[in-house]
Every structure is written in C-alpha cells, then in structure tokens.
C-alpha cells in the first residue's frame, strides 16, 4: 500500500492501526500482535479473487473475519475554515467506515438470536476498545464512534455462494465540524 502522506489517507491508515490494537478485534481475528491483526484489515476492498471476477465461498471463508476500511463516499472529508479569527485556518475532518464481516460458527447457525447476540457483543467490545484508544498518540482522533448498519446476517439464498456470515458497518468521525 502507498505511504499515506495527506490527512485523508493518514486518517484511514490511523483508523486501521487503531482497530488493529483493540483487544476485541485481535480476539475476533485470532491475532496476538498489531501486524497479525492488520492482515485482516483491508483498505477500500478485499484482495481480488483468484479468477479476478468473483469469490468462491472458500475464498471468502478464508478471508473472514475481516474489516474493510474506507472513506465515507458521501461525507468522507471536509476542510472547514474558522472565519471568525484573523488566521482563517482550515481544519480537517472526515468519516471512516469499517465494514466488519464474520463467519457464523456452525454450532450456533440454527439460532439467529444467538448469532445476533454474539455479533452485538463483538461490536460493542470493539467500539468500547476504540473509545479507549482514539486520540492517543498514533491513533485516530475520532470524536464519534457509531454502529450505522447492522448487525445483519447473510440471506439464506447467499449461503452457497458466500457462506453464512454476519456483517456490520461502523463509522468513526474525526476532526471538527463532522456532519
């Protein structure tokens, strides 16, 4: 991946480092170090499938659990000026989205309530851990952490093609003036 040099790219990179250092994400992906956790964090999409067209269920299951980080396509980055002071300085802000996708263990697959309960526990722990790291040196200074979609379970009809998984979309708003 290219070296992040601008505020937009650095924010996404720092979001990945922050997520990789949460105990909950490391436990989810079976990582004991930041480096191992980062292997389960993808920026802007998953690696291309072997046939370059569509993933097999085996490829997706090998990639899961994973997180995809991307800049919100609708409100991802803003430069806002302080028009009141003489300096008229610009401040950066933005929104990073995290798409989590996790396989459903076979032993709980028949019980949707248990699947969703476990998913909510994982999401809550990740958000709590993020809150404990955000703003510290080397981590994203997120001012708002949110669950924006999900968790939801994969549709039954996708099972053969994509496997049985749950997914959720989190957002991390950073900087001032985030809308």
C-alpha positions in Angstrom: 0.0 0.0 0.0 1.2 3.5 -0.8 2.6 5.6 2.0 -0.1 7.8 3.5 1.0 11.4 3.1 -2.1 13.5 3.2 -4.6 14.0 6.0 -7.3 11.9 4.2 -5.0 8.9 3.7 -3.4 9.2 7.1 -6.8 9.2 8.8 -7.7 5.9 7.2 -4.3 4.5 8.0 -4.6 5.6 11.6 -8.1 4.1 11.8 -6.6 0.8 10.7 -3.8 0.9 13.3 -6.3 1.9 16.0 -8.6 -1.0 15.1 -5.7 -3.4 15.0 -4.7 -2.5 18.5 -8.1 -3.2 20.0 -8.2 -6.3 22.2 -11.7 -7.1 20.8 -10.6 -7.1 17.2 -7.5 -9.1 17.9 -9.6 -11.7 19.7 -12.1 -11.8 16.8 -9.4 -12.4 14.2 -7.1 -14.6 16.5 -4.2 -12.1 16.4 -1.7 -11.6 19.1 0.0 -8.6 17.5 -0.8 -5.5 15.6 0.9 -6.9 12.5 -1.3 -10.1 12.6 -4.4 -8.0 13.1 -3.5 -5.7 10.2 -3.5 -8.7 7.9 -7.3 -8.9 8.5 -7.8 -5.2 7.8 -8.2 -4.2 4.2 -8.3 -0.7 2.8 -11.1 0.1 0.3 -11.8 -3.5 -0.6 -10.8 -7.1 -0.4 -7.9 -8.6 -2.4 -9.1 -9.6 -5.9 -10.5 -13.1 -6.2 -8.3 -15.8 -7.8 -10.3 -15.8 -11.0 -10.4 -11.9 -11.0 -14.2 -12.0 -11.3 -16.0 -13.4 -8.3 -15.0 -15.0 -5.0 -15.7 -18.6 -4.2 -17.2 -19.4 -0.8 -13.9 -21.0 0.2 -12.0 -17.7 -0.6 -14.5 -15.6 1.4 -14.4 -18.0 4.4 -10.5 -17.9 4.3 -10.7 -14.1 4.3 -13.2 -13.9 7.2 -13.2 -12.4 9.8 -12.2 -9.2 8.2 -12.6 -5.4 8.3 -12.7 -3.2 5.2 -11.9 0.5 5.9 -12.9 3.2 3.5 -13.7 6.9 3.4 -17.4 7.6 3.5 -18.4 8.2 -0.1 -20.9 10.9 0.8 -19.3 12.9 3.6 -15.8 11.5 3.9 -13.6 14.6 4.1 -14.0 18.3 4.7 -11.7 21.3 5.1 -13.5 23.9 7.1 -12.2 27.4 7.9 -12.6 29.3 11.1 -13.9 32.6 9.6 -14.1 34.3 13.0 -10.4 34.5 13.7 -7.8 36.6 11.8 -5.8 33.5 10.8 -8.7 31.9 8.8 -7.1 28.4 9.4 -8.6 25.3 7.9 -9.3 22.3 10.0 -9.7 18.8 8.5 -12.5 16.3 9.4 -14.0 13.2 8.0 -15.7 9.9 8.4 -14.1 6.5 8.1 -16.3 3.5 7.7 -15.5 0.0 8.9 -17.3 -2.9 7.3 -17.0 -6.0 9.5 -17.7 -9.5 8.2 -17.5 -12.6 10.3 -18.4 -16.2 9.7 -21.2 -17.7 11.7 -20.0 -20.8 13.7 -21.8 -23.9 12.6 -22.7 -24.8 16.3 -24.9 -21.6 16.6 -26.0 -21.3 13.0 -29.6 -22.5 13.7 -30.2 -19.9 16.4 -30.5 -16.4 14.8 -30.9 -14.8 18.3 -27.6 -16.3 19.5 -25.8 -15.2 16.3 -27.0 -11.6 16.7 -26.3 -11.5 20.4 -22.7 -12.6 19.8 -22.4 -10.1 17.0 -23.7 -7.3 19.2 -21.2 -8.3 21.9 -18.3 -8.2 19.5 -19.4 -4.8 18.0 -19.9 -3.3 21.5 -16.5 -4.5 22.7 -14.8 -3.1 19.5 -16.5 0.3 20.0 -15.5 0.3 23.7 -11.9 -0.5 22.8 -11.8 2.1 20.1 -13.1 4.7 22.5 -10.2 3.8 24.8 -7.6 4.4 22.1 -8.9 7.2 20.0 -7.0 10.4 20.4 -3.9 8.8 21.9 -0.6 9.2 20.0 -0.5 7.2 16.8 -4.3 6.5 16.8 -7.2 8.1 15.0 -8.6 11.0 17.0 -12.2 10.0 16.4 -14.8 12.3 18.0 -17.8 10.0 17.3 -18.0 6.2 17.1 -21.2 4.6 15.8 -22.8 1.5 14.6 -24.5 2.7 11.4 -25.9 -0.6 9.9 -26.5 -4.0 11.3 -25.6 -6.3 12.6 -27.3 -8.3 10.0 -27.0 -11.9 8.9 -26.3 -13.0 5.3 -29.5 -14.0 3.4 -30.1 -17.8 3.3 -30.0 -17.7 -0.5 -26.4 -16.4 -0.4 -25.3 -19.3 1.6 -24.0 -21.5 -1.2 -22.2 -18.6 -3.0 -20.9 -16.6 0.0 -21.2 -18.7 3.1 -23.0 -17.9 6.4 -21.8 -14.7 8.0 -22.9 -11.6 9.9 -21.9 -8.1 8.9 -22.0 -4.6 10.5 -21.0 -1.1 9.4 -19.3 1.2 11.9 -18.3 4.8 11.5 -15.5 6.8 13.0 -15.9 10.6 12.7 -12.7 12.5 13.2 -11.8 16.2 13.4 -14.0 19.2 13.9 -17.2 20.0 12.1 -18.2 16.5 11.1 -21.7 16.2 9.9 
